[in-house]
Amino acid sequence: MTDELVLYTNPMSRGRIARWMLEEAAVPYRAEVVEYGKSMRTDAYLAINPMAKVPALVRGDEVVTECAAICAWVADAYPEAGLLPAPADRAAYYRWLFFAAGPVEAAVVNRSLGFEVPPDKRGRVGYGDYASMLDTLCYAVSRAEYVAGDRFSAADVYVGAQVAWGLRFGTLEARPELTAYWGRLATRDAYLRATALDDALVKR
């Protein structure tokens, strides 16, 4: 087995989050673009991700899918990058990383599909209702400079990407807490490098 790190991605996908994370970690990797349609349903790719989706990250016989998991795995696998917080800050790190992967994404997607949770059913869904999710997200990003404290971490890649997407496409209300948080992330060198790489692929 090889230790080469391979990112299976598409520039018009959540693979942008995974690339940003890899650029933050500053580890060598190779990107393989998987086109939508038949390319994602070949036997070779389904052996990597049976969901027929990107991104997927592969190192030897290790396979990681789901962007939040990719962010967490890279931070763990490459601790020298400094993207895993100190133990005292990991409660907030895990809390908000998986809050964004669960309640935030579910609330945003459901709302975009026109589904609103009936008031008497809110206890049955992880996010309760959209307004509660939004209030909690604003709380998460305004408690400190970053979601896990005063240092940027892998959680900020994932939370930040969700906020950036929401602000860009109007799926999140442009509250001051969110715009200020994204403003702290949008000029990061790793984010700009990742974005330039993916934008170049889109133009091909």
SVG drawing of the C-alpha trace seen along z (x, -y; Angstrom):
<svg xmlns="http://www.w3.org/2000/svg" viewBox="-48 -43 52 46">
<polyline fill="none" stroke="black" stroke-width="0.4" points="0.0,0.0 1.1,-3.6 0.9,-6.5 -0.1,-8.8 -3.1,-10.9 -5.7,-11.1 -8.7,-13.4 -11.5,-12.3 -13.5,-15.5 -15.4,-17.6 -15.0,-21.4 -18.8,-21.8 -19.2,-19.8 -18.5,-19.7 -15.1,-18.5 -14.1,-22.2 -14.3,-21.8 -12.0,-18.8 -9.5,-20.6 -9.6,-23.6 -8.8,-21.3 -5.9,-19.7 -4.5,-23.1 -4.7,-24.2 -2.9,-21.0 -0.2,-21.7 0.2,-18.0 1.0,-16.6 -2.0,-15.2 -3.2,-14.3 -6.6,-15.4 -8.6,-13.1 -11.6,-14.8 -14.7,-12.5 -17.3,-13.7 -21.0,-13.5 -22.9,-10.7 -21.4,-7.4 -17.9,-8.2 -19.3,-8.2 -21.0,-4.8 -18.1,-2.8 -17.2,0.3 -13.9,-1.2 -15.4,-4.3 -18.2,-2.6 -15.6,-0.5 -14.3,-3.7 -17.7,-5.3 -20.8,-3.2 -22.9,-6.4 -21.5,-7.4 -20.6,-10.9 -17.6,-13.1 -15.5,-13.9 -13.6,-10.9 -10.1,-10.9 -7.9,-7.8 -4.6,-7.0 -3.5,-3.4 -6.4,-1.2 -7.9,-4.1 -11.0,-5.7 -12.8,-8.7 -16.0,-10.2 -18.3,-12.9 -16.7,-16.4 -16.9,-16.7 -15.2,-13.3 -12.5,-14.3 -11.8,-17.5 -11.6,-15.6 -9.5,-12.8 -6.9,-15.1 -6.5,-17.1 -5.9,-13.8 -3.7,-12.2 -1.5,-15.3 -1.2,-16.8 1.9,-18.8 -0.5,-21.1 -1.9,-22.4 -5.6,-22.0 -6.6,-19.9 -7.2,-22.0 -5.6,-21.4 -7.5,-18.9 -9.1,-21.7 -10.7,-23.1 -11.9,-19.9 -15.4,-19.9 -16.2,-23.1 -14.3,-21.7 -16.4,-18.5 -19.6,-20.2 -19.7,-22.8 -18.1,-20.6 -20.9,-18.1 -23.6,-20.7 -22.8,-22.1 -22.7,-18.6 -26.0,-17.7 -28.6,-20.3 -27.2,-23.1 -27.1,-21.1 -30.4,-19.4 -32.2,-22.7 -30.8,-24.5 -31.6,-21.6 -35.1,-21.1 -35.9,-24.8 -34.6,-24.9 -36.9,-22.1 -39.8,-23.9 -40.2,-21.7 -40.9,-23.3 -41.2,-21.2 -44.7,-21.5 -44.5,-23.1 -45.7,-20.0 -43.1,-17.9 -40.0,-20.0 -38.8,-17.7 -38.4,-14.9 -35.8,-16.6 -32.2,-17.4 -32.5,-21.1 -35.9,-21.8 -36.7,-24.6 -34.7,-26.8 -34.8,-29.8 -33.4,-27.8 -30.6,-26.5 -29.7,-30.0 -29.7,-31.5 -27.4,-28.6 -25.0,-29.0 -24.7,-32.7 -23.9,-31.9 -21.3,-29.3 -19.3,-31.7 -19.5,-34.8 -18.2,-33.3 -14.6,-33.7 -12.5,-34.4 -13.0,-30.8 -15.5,-28.1 -13.1,-26.2 -11.5,-29.3 -8.8,-31.7 -7.0,-29.4 -8.2,-28.3 -9.0,-24.6 -10.4,-22.0 -13.9,-22.8 -13.6,-26.3 -13.0,-24.8 -16.3,-22.9 -18.4,-25.5 -16.9,-28.2 -17.7,-26.5 -21.3,-26.1 -21.5,-29.7 -19.9,-30.8 -22.3,-28.8 -25.3,-30.0 -24.4,-33.6 -23.5,-33.3 -26.8,-31.6 -29.1,-33.1 -29.8,-30.0 -28.6,-31.6 -29.7,-35.0 -26.8,-37.5 -26.6,-38.2 -23.7,-40.3 -22.2,-37.3 -22.1,-35.2 -20.7,-37.9 -18.0,-38.8 -17.0,-35.2 -16.7,-34.5 -14.8,-37.7 -12.2,-36.3 -11.8,-33.2 -12.3,-34.4 -8.8,-35.8 -6.9,-32.8 -4.1,-31.7 -5.2,-28.1 -8.8,-29.0 -7.6,-31.2 -5.3,-28.5 -8.0,-25.9 -10.5,-28.2 -8.2,-29.1 -7.4,-25.4 -11.1,-24.5 -12.1,-27.6 -9.4,-26.7 -11.0,-23.3 -14.4,-24.8 -13.1,-26.9 -11.7,-23.9"/>
</svg>
